[in-house]
Amino acid sequence: MNHPGRPIDSSRDSSSGSSLEYEAAGAASQSAAQGNPLTSALGWLFGKLPSDFPEFIYTVLLRPWPLRQLTNFAIQKSLPATVSYGPAVVHLNPTDPVVSGALAFRVYENPERNFLLSRCRPGMTFLDIGANVGYYTALATHAVGPRGQVISLEPDPESFRYLNRTVTANSASNVRCFRVAASETPGRRRLYRSRDNRGDNRIYEPSPGWESLEIETVTVDGLLEQLEIPSVDFIKIDVQGAEGAVIGGMKETIRHSGPLALMTEFWPAGLAQYGTNPLDFLNQLEDLGLTLYELKKGSEALVPVRDKADLIGRYHGRKYGTIIALRPIPVASPSVAARVPEPAFVPD
């Protein structure tokens, strides 16, 4: 049994075979993915649509349950075992048609990926909170290189297996994975699992009837103190409304870090369901010395957040966006500025 504050640290999935088996499976499935005509056709089609249109199709047009079930079945049948983004290899979850499906069709958070690649540099420390199958972990392990390090947190046992397979497929010796959830306090609580979207798992009960299991929670401050990591350079957070709790448990880490990029999902309805006021969440980030920007999906521009009420109002219901919170690079520190340049997007 794991004790609170003593997280599981693993770089491989001991229940599912050896790392050599993962690498062999990855190579074989990558070839299979390239030869899958349905995956290729849908990927090409979705790539021609506006960035938010596939999400509109899935969340609005296919919302009726029979259509959703048929769509999920078709996507699951077409999923390859892995997908590659440049040198980064991601192991997909065949039971999750949403996140893994979007990754296979190359429509999953492309602006966020481009921002990460524009910002991450060799030697950085990257923190992936809500890692799922390890998409951002895989991108970051190559971006920060052997002199950098990646810390990945994912509480769902199923997603954690695929996260470890992703780490192994990338021969990522600079990654440490923990099967825990980040929160404002260490302890244990329930994780409520979505039946068809592992990216929608939550540490609060959205409605009665959700399957749940007990998981361990840690504070980022406490975990990084155990790991003797005093500061970080890039933080990615996607925890379905629990982002305020995550920030509450990592204030010292943010304060002690120098130039910093924090990329977080901003879903006001999810924050409210957890018990966090969306305006308080934004103010909390600013109080920690971070400057807020909205990452625009179409243009991929960073737009300063000046009207918080307007921002919150535009993301109502299931709508969500991405907030980039930056601590500027000190002008009087040319060596740091040379090491960590300001964002300049890398095209696809």
C-alpha positions as CSV (number, residue, x, y, z in Angstrom):
1,M,0.0,0.0,0.0
2,N,1.2,3.5,-0.8
3,H,1.4,6.1,1.9
4,P,0.2,9.7,1.4
5,G,3.2,11.7,0.3
6,R,5.0,8.6,-1.0
7,P,4.1,8.6,-4.7
8,I,4.6,5.7,-7.1
9,D,7.7,6.4,-9.3
10,S,7.8,4.3,-12.4
11,S,9.4,4.6,-15.9
12,R,7.8,1.4,-17.2
13,D,4.6,-0.6,-16.9
14,S,5.6,-3.7,-15.0
15,S,2.2,-5.4,-15.5
16,S,2.3,-5.4,-19.3
17,G,5.7,-6.7,-20.5
18,S,9.2,-5.6,-21.0
19,S,10.5,-2.3,-22.4
20,L,11.9,-4.2,-25.4
21,E,8.3,-5.5,-26.2
22,Y,7.0,-1.9,-26.0
23,E,9.7,-0.7,-28.5
24,A,9.0,-3.6,-30.9
25,A,5.2,-3.0,-30.7
26,G,5.8,0.7,-31.3
27,A,7.8,0.2,-34.4
28,A,5.3,-2.3,-35.8
29,S,2.2,-0.1,-35.0
30,Q,3.8,3.0,-36.4
31,S,4.0,1.2,-39.8
32,A,0.5,0.0,-39.4
33,A,-0.7,3.5,-38.7
34,Q,0.9,4.8,-41.8
35,G,-1.0,2.1,-43.8
36,N,-4.4,2.5,-42.2
37,P,-6.5,4.2,-44.9
38,L,-9.4,5.2,-42.6
39,T,-7.0,6.9,-40.1
40,S,-5.2,8.6,-43.0
41,A,-8.4,9.8,-44.6
42,L,-10.0,11.1,-41.5
43,G,-6.7,12.8,-40.4
44,W,-6.5,14.5,-43.8
45,L,-10.2,15.6,-43.6
46,F,-9.9,16.9,-40.1
47,G,-6.7,18.7,-40.9
48,K,-8.6,20.7,-43.6
49,L,-11.2,21.9,-41.1
50,P,-11.0,24.9,-38.7
51,S,-9.2,24.0,-35.5
52,D,-12.4,23.8,-33.4
53,F,-14.6,22.1,-36.0
54,P,-13.9,18.4,-35.1
55,E,-14.7,19.3,-31.5
56,F,-18.0,20.8,-32.7
57,I,-18.8,17.7,-34.6
58,Y,-18.1,15.4,-31.7
59,T,-19.7,17.5,-28.8
60,V,-22.7,18.9,-30.7
61,L,-23.7,17.0,-33.9
62,L,-22.8,13.6,-32.4
63,R,-24.1,14.3,-28.9
64,P,-27.1,11.9,-29.1
65,W,-26.0,8.7,-27.4
66,P,-26.6,6.2,-30.4
67,L,-24.5,8.4,-32.7
68,R,-21.8,8.9,-30.1
69,Q,-21.6,5.1,-29.6
70,L,-21.3,4.4,-33.3
71,T,-18.7,7.1,-33.7
72,N,-16.7,5.9,-30.8
73,F,-16.8,2.3,-32.1
74,A,-15.6,3.4,-35.6
75,I,-12.7,5.5,-34.1
76,Q,-11.6,2.7,-31.8
77,K,-11.5,0.3,-34.7
78,S,-9.3,2.6,-36.7
79,L,-6.8,3.6,-34.0
80,P,-3.2,2.6,-34.5
81,A,-1.2,1.5,-31.4
82,T,1.2,4.5,-31.6
83,V,1.4,7.8,-33.4
84,S,4.5,9.9,-34.0
85,Y,4.9,13.7,-33.9
86,G,8.4,14.3,-35.2
87,P,10.7,12.2,-32.9
88,A,8.0,11.9,-30.2
89,V,6.1,8.6,-30.1
90,V,2.8,8.4,-28.2
91,H,1.1,5.1,-27.2
92,L,-2.6,5.4,-27.8
93,N,-5.3,4.0,-25.5
94,P,-7.6,1.8,-27.7
95,T,-10.5,2.2,-25.2
96,D,-10.4,6.0,-25.4
97,P,-11.8,7.3,-28.7
98,V,-11.6,11.0,-27.7
99,V,-8.0,11.9,-26.7
100,S,-6.4,9.0,-28.5
101,G,-8.7,9.4,-31.5
102,A,-7.8,13.1,-31.8
103,L,-4.1,12.3,-31.5
104,A,-4.4,9.7,-34.3
105,F,-6.2,12.2,-36.5
106,R,-3.7,14.9,-35.6
107,V,-6.3,17.4,-34.4
108,Y,-5.4,17.3,-30.7
109,E,-4.4,20.7,-29.2
110,N,-2.1,21.6,-32.1
111,P,-1.7,25.3,-31.0
112,E,-0.7,24.1,-27.5
113,R,1.9,21.7,-29.0
114,N,3.4,24.5,-31.1
115,F,3.6,26.8,-28.1
116,L,5.4,24.1,-26.1
117,L,7.9,23.4,-28.9
118,S,8.5,27.2,-29.2
119,R,9.2,27.6,-25.5
120,C,11.0,24.4,-24.3
121,R,14.8,24.4,-24.5
122,P,17.5,21.9,-23.7
123,G,18.2,21.7,-20.0
124,M,14.7,22.8,-18.8
125,T,12.6,21.1,-16.2
126,F,9.1,20.3,-17.5
127,L,6.1,19.4,-15.3
128,D,3.2,17.5,-16.9
129,I,0.2,17.5,-14.6
130,G,-2.6,15.4,-16.0
131,A,-0.4,13.5,-18.4
132,N,-2.9,11.0,-19.8
133,V,-1.1,8.8,-22.3
134,G,1.9,11.1,-22.4
135,Y,1.5,13.3,-25.4
136,Y,3.1,16.4,-23.8
137,T,5.6,14.2,-21.9
138,A,6.8,12.7,-25.2
139,L,7.1,16.2,-26.8
140,A,8.9,17.6,-23.8
141,T,11.4,14.7,-23.4
142,H,12.9,15.5,-26.8
143,A,12.6,19.2,-26.4
144,V,14.5,19.4,-23.0
145,G,17.0,16.7,-24.0
146,P,19.2,14.6,-21.8
147,R,20.3,17.6,-19.7
148,G,16.7,18.4,-18.9
149,Q,14.0,16.5,-17.0
150,V,10.3,15.8,-17.2
151,I,8.1,15.0,-14.2
152,S,4.7,13.5,-15.2
153,L,1.7,13.0,-13.0
154,E,-1.3,10.8,-14.0
155,P,-3.6,9.2,-11.4
156,D,-5.7,6.9,-13.6
157,P,-4.2,3.4,-13.7
158,E,-5.2,2.7,-17.3
159,S,-3.8,6.0,-18.6
160,F,-0.7,5.5,-16.5
161,R,0.0,2.2,-18.3
162,Y,0.0,3.9,-21.7
163,L,2.0,6.9,-20.3
164,N,4.7,4.4,-19.3
165,R,4.6,2.8,-22.7
166,T,5.0,6.2,-24.2
167,V,8.1,6.9,-22.0
168,T,9.6,3.6,-22.9
169,A,9.0,4.0,-26.7
170,N,10.9,7.3,-26.6
171,S,13.8,5.8,-24.6
172,A,13.2,8.6,-22.2
173,S,15.7,8.4,-19.4
174,N,15.0,12.0,-18.4
175,V,11.3,11.3,-17.4
176,R,9.9,10.2,-14.0
177,C,6.2,9.2,-13.8
178,F,4.0,9.3,-10.7
179,R,0.6,7.6,-10.4
180,V,-0.9,10.5,-8.4
181,A,-3.1,13.5,-8.7
182,A,-1.8,17.0,-7.9
183,S,-4.0,18.9,-5.4
184,E,-3.8,21.5,-2.7
185,T,-3.3,18.8,0.1
186,P,-1.7,15.4,0.2
187,G,-4.0,12.4,1.0
188,R,-6.4,10.1,-0.8
189,R,-9.7,10.8,-2.6
190,R,-11.9,9.4,-5.4
191,L,-11.1,9.7,-9.1
192,Y,-14.3,9.7,-11.2
193,R,-13.7,8.1,-14.6
194,S,-15.4,8.9,-17.9
195,R,-16.5,5.8,-19.7
196,D,-15.5,7.0,-23.2
197,N,-13.1,9.9,-22.6
198,R,-10.1,9.3,-20.3
199,G,-9.3,13.0,-20.7
200,D,-12.5,13.8,-18.8
201,N,-11.6,12.0,-15.6
202,R,-12.2,14.2,-12.6
203,I,-11.4,14.3,-8.9
204,Y,-15.0,15.5,-8.1
205,E,-18.2,13.7,-9.0
206,P,-19.8,15.4,-12.0
207,S,-23.1,13.5,-11.6
208,P,-24.3,10.3,-10.0
209,G,-23.3,7.0,-11.5
210,W,-19.8,7.7,-12.5
211,E,-17.3,4.8,-11.9
212,S,-14.7,5.8,-9.4
213,L,-11.6,4.5,-7.6
214,E,-9.4,5.7,-4.8
215,I,-6.2,7.5,-5.7
216,E,-3.4,9.3,-3.9
217,T,-3.0,13.1,-4.0
218,V,0.2,15.1,-3.5
219,T,1.1,18.7,-3.6
220,V,3.6,19.7,-6.3
221,D,5.5,21.6,-3.7
222,G,5.8,18.5,-1.5
223,L,6.7,16.2,-4.4
224,L,9.4,18.4,-5.9
225,E,10.9,18.9,-2.4
226,Q,11.2,15.1,-2.2
227,L,12.8,15.0,-5.6
228,E,15.1,17.9,-4.7
229,I,13.9,20.0,-7.6
230,P,13.8,23.6,-6.4
231,S,12.3,25.2,-9.5
232,V,10.8,24.4,-12.9
233,D,10.7,26.1,-16.3
234,F,7.5,24.9,-18.0
235,I,4.3,23.7,-16.4
236,K,1.4,22.1,-18.3
237,I,-1.9,21.5,-16.4
238,D,-5.1,19.8,-17.7
239,V,-7.1,18.4,-14.8
240,Q,-10.8,19.1,-15.8
241,G,-11.6,21.9,-13.4
242,A,-9.2,21.1,-10.5
243,E,-6.6,23.5,-11.8
244,G,-7.2,25.9,-8.9
245,A,-6.4,23.1,-6.4
246,V,-3.2,22.2,-8.3
247,I,-2.0,25.8,-8.1
248,G,-2.9,25.9,-4.4
249,G,-0.4,23.1,-3.9
250,M,2.4,24.5,-5.9
251,K,2.7,28.2,-4.9
252,E,6.2,27.8,-3.5
253,T,7.4,26.1,-6.7
254,I,6.0,29.0,-8.8
255,R,7.5,31.6,-6.5
256,H,11.0,29.9,-6.5
257,S,11.1,29.5,-10.2
258,G,12.7,32.1,-12.5
259,P,11.4,32.7,-16.0
260,L,8.4,30.4,-16.2
261,A,5.7,29.4,-18.7
262,L,2.5,27.8,-17.3
263,M,0.0,26.5,-19.8
264,T,-3.3,25.5,-18.4
265,E,-6.7,24.5,-19.6
266,F,-9.3,27.2,-18.7
267,W,-12.8,25.7,-18.3
268,P,-14.9,28.0,-16.1
269,A,-17.8,25.6,-15.7
270,G,-15.4,22.8,-14.6
271,L,-13.6,25.1,-12.1
272,A,-17.0,26.1,-10.7
273,Q,-18.1,22.4,-10.4
274,Y,-14.9,21.7,-8.4
275,G,-15.7,24.7,-6.2
276,T,-13.2,27.3,-7.6
277,N,-14.4,30.7,-8.7
278,P,-13.0,31.2,-12.2
279,L,-12.2,34.8,-11.5
280,D,-10.3,33.8,-8.3
281,F,-8.3,31.3,-10.3
282,L,-7.1,34.0,-12.7
283,N,-6.4,36.4,-9.9
284,Q,-4.4,33.6,-8.1
285,L,-2.1,33.3,-11.1
286,E,-1.5,37.0,-11.3
287,D,-0.9,37.2,-7.5
288,L,1.9,34.7,-8.1
289,G,3.6,37.2,-10.4
290,L,2.5,35.7,-13.7
291,T,1.2,37.7,-16.7
292,L,-1.9,36.1,-18.4
293,Y,-2.4,35.5,-22.1
294,E,-5.1,33.7,-24.0
295,L,-3.8,31.3,-26.6
296,K,-6.0,31.8,-29.7
297,K,-6.9,28.6,-31.5
298,G,-7.0,29.9,-35.0
299,S,-4.1,32.4,-35.2
300,E,-2.1,30.8,-32.4
301,A,-1.5,34.3,-31.1
302,L,-0.9,35.1,-27.5
303,V,-3.5,37.8,-26.5
304,P,-3.1,39.6,-23.2
305,V,-6.0,39.0,-20.8
306,R,-7.3,42.5,-20.0
307,D,-11.0,41.8,-19.4
308,K,-11.4,38.7,-17.2
309,A,-15.2,38.9,-17.1
310,D,-15.3,38.8,-20.9
311,L,-12.9,35.9,-21.0
312,I,-15.0,33.9,-18.5
313,G,-18.2,34.8,-20.4
314,R,-16.9,33.5,-23.7
315,Y,-16.2,30.1,-22.3
316,H,-19.5,29.0,-21.0
317,G,-20.9,25.5,-20.6
318,R,-18.6,22.9,-22.2
319,K,-16.5,25.5,-23.9
320,Y,-12.9,25.9,-22.7
321,G,-9.7,27.6,-23.8
322,T,-6.0,27.7,-22.9
323,I,-4.4,30.3,-20.7
324,I,-0.6,30.9,-20.9
325,A,0.8,32.5,-17.7
326,L,4.3,33.8,-18.1
327,R,6.9,35.2,-15.8
328,P,9.0,37.5,-18.0
329,I,12.7,37.1,-18.5
330,P,14.6,39.8,-16.5
331,V,16.1,42.3,-18.9
332,A,19.2,42.5,-16.8
333,S,19.9,38.8,-17.2
334,P,21.3,38.3,-20.7
335,S,22.5,34.8,-20.0
336,V,19.0,33.7,-19.0
337,A,17.5,35.5,-21.9
338,A,19.8,33.7,-24.3
339,R,18.9,30.4,-22.7
340,V,15.1,30.9,-22.7
341,P,13.9,33.1,-25.5
342,E,10.4,34.6,-25.5
343,P,7.7,32.6,-27.4
344,A,8.2,32.4,-31.2
345,F,5.9,29.8,-32.7
346,V,7.2,26.9,-34.6
347,P,5.0,26.1,-37.7
348,D,3.7,22.6,-38.3
